[in-house]
Amino acid sequence: MSETILAVFGAVLGSGLIQFLITRHDNNKSNPIEQKIDKILEEQKKSEKDNLRTQLLVMMNLMSDNKEEIMTCAERYFKELKGDWFYSSLFKKWLKDNNVEPPIWFIEK
């Protein structure tokens, strides 16, 4: 009887160990891929922020009367992408120079 209990206990323990090793192996395989995907997404967001920053500066300097487009770009840059760098002071100046009320989403850091 005790041999049967030991055999069942050994089988359960052995299958649990095998399942653990398989799961661990699968997790280790997917980790580097997930890390690479996360890195690519971070780089893509940074690139989008950099491009939008440049676009916003060009628009504020060359097309300062195109308020709707500038506000759309600024909202995406400041609010959604959480950009700033030194642009908050430039944007604040543009708002003042063009008699535009600061939007609710614009919070100077």
C-alpha positions as CSV (number, residue, x, y, z in Angstrom):
1,M,0.0,0.0,0.0
2,S,2.7,2.5,0.9
3,E,4.5,1.6,-2.3
4,T,1.4,2.6,-4.3
5,I,1.1,5.9,-2.4
6,L,4.8,6.6,-3.0
7,A,4.4,5.7,-6.7
8,V,1.3,8.1,-7.0
9,F,3.1,10.8,-5.1
10,G,6.2,10.4,-7.2
11,A,4.2,10.5,-10.4
12,V,2.3,13.7,-9.3
13,L,5.5,15.3,-8.2
14,G,7.3,14.3,-11.4
15,S,4.6,15.6,-13.6
16,G,4.5,18.9,-11.7
17,L,8.2,19.2,-12.1
18,I,8.0,18.5,-15.8
19,Q,5.2,21.1,-16.2
20,F,7.2,23.6,-14.3
21,L,10.3,23.1,-16.5
22,I,8.2,23.4,-19.7
23,T,6.5,26.6,-18.5
24,R,9.9,28.1,-17.4
25,H,11.4,27.2,-20.8
26,D,8.5,28.8,-22.7
27,N,8.7,32.0,-20.5
28,N,12.4,32.3,-21.1
29,K,11.9,32.0,-24.9
30,S,9.3,34.7,-25.0
31,N,11.1,37.2,-22.7
32,P,13.8,38.3,-25.2
33,I,11.2,38.8,-27.9
34,E,8.9,40.8,-25.6
35,Q,11.9,42.9,-24.6
36,K,12.8,43.6,-28.2
37,I,9.2,44.6,-29.0
38,D,9.1,46.9,-26.0
39,K,12.3,48.5,-27.1
40,I,11.1,49.0,-30.6
41,L,7.9,50.6,-29.4
42,E,9.8,52.9,-27.1
43,E,12.1,54.0,-30.0
44,Q,9.1,54.5,-32.2
45,K,7.4,56.7,-29.6
46,K,10.6,58.7,-29.2
47,S,10.9,59.1,-32.9
48,E,7.3,60.3,-33.2
49,K,7.9,62.8,-30.4
50,D,11.1,64.1,-32.1
51,N,9.3,64.4,-35.5
52,L,6.3,66.1,-34.0
53,R,8.5,68.5,-32.0
54,T,10.2,69.6,-35.2
55,Q,6.9,69.9,-37.1
56,L,5.4,72.0,-34.3
57,L,8.4,74.4,-34.3
58,V,8.3,74.8,-38.1
59,M,4.5,75.4,-38.0
60,M,4.8,78.0,-35.1
61,N,7.5,79.9,-37.1
62,L,6.4,79.6,-40.7
63,M,2.6,79.2,-40.4
64,S,1.8,80.9,-37.2
65,D,-1.7,81.9,-38.4
66,N,-2.7,78.2,-38.8
67,K,-3.9,77.9,-35.3
68,E,-6.0,74.8,-35.6
69,E,-3.2,72.7,-37.0
70,I,-0.7,74.0,-34.4
71,M,-3.1,73.3,-31.6
72,T,-3.7,69.8,-32.9
73,C,0.0,69.1,-33.1
74,A,0.7,70.7,-29.7
75,E,-2.0,68.7,-28.0
76,R,-0.6,65.5,-29.4
77,Y,2.9,66.5,-28.4
78,F,2.3,67.9,-24.9
79,K,-0.7,65.8,-23.8
80,E,-0.5,62.4,-25.4
81,L,3.2,62.0,-25.9
82,K,4.1,64.0,-22.7
83,G,6.7,66.0,-24.6
84,D,8.3,69.1,-23.4
85,W,12.0,69.7,-23.6
86,F,12.1,73.5,-23.9
87,Y,9.0,73.7,-26.1
88,S,6.6,74.6,-23.3
89,S,8.1,78.1,-23.1
90,L,8.1,78.5,-26.9
91,F,4.5,77.3,-27.1
92,K,3.5,79.6,-24.3
93,K,5.1,82.5,-26.2
94,W,3.3,81.5,-29.4
95,L,0.0,81.5,-27.5
96,K,0.6,85.0,-26.2
97,D,1.8,86.4,-29.5
98,N,-1.2,85.0,-31.4
99,N,-3.8,85.9,-28.7
100,V,-4.7,82.3,-28.1
101,E,-6.0,81.3,-24.7
102,P,-3.9,78.5,-23.2
103,P,-5.8,75.2,-23.6
104,I,-6.8,73.1,-20.6
105,W,-4.5,70.3,-21.6
106,F,-1.4,72.5,-21.6
107,I,0.2,72.4,-18.2
108,E,3.6,74.0,-18.0
109,K,6.1,71.8,-16.2
